[in-house]
Every structure is written in C-alpha cells, then in structure tokens.
Amino acid sequence: MPTHEIKGFPRYFVFEHKLYRKAYKTKSKSCKWQYRNEREIKQTFKDGKTGFWMVKYNKRIFVSTQKLKELSK
C-alpha cells in the first residue's frame, strides 16, 4: 500500500488522502507505559485556512493543507 512520508514530521504519514499519526508508546503521570494506536488526524480551521494540528518537538503546530502538499512531495 503506498503511503507518503511528510518531510519534517516523521511521526505522520498520508494514506488514501487522509493524515495519520503513527503508533507510539508514552509514559502516564503514574509512570506506567501506555500504547497509543495509529489514528487519523482531523482537518481543522484557523484564521480562515484549512489544515491540521501536528506535533513537532513536543509542540503543537498548525500546518495548512497548502504547506502539507509541499512537504509531502
């Protein structure tokens, strides 16, 4: 199945025109390991632009769909 990696966002990929975040492990507040399944990222609006909220270096960044097209080429 063809998937497209996104330059600068290694935890995300595009499959069948939908954006997904890869599965990963994280620690909870009680110091127990949790497994987060692969999930679809929903499209949102900000300042009249459509895009996605993505995580990079532990910060949430809004990436517009136009910018995402440039990054996934």
Secondary structure, 3 states (H helix, E strand, C coil): CCCEEECCEEEEEEECCEEEECCEEEECCCCCEEEECCEECCCEEECCEEEEEEEECCEEEEEEHHHHHHHCC
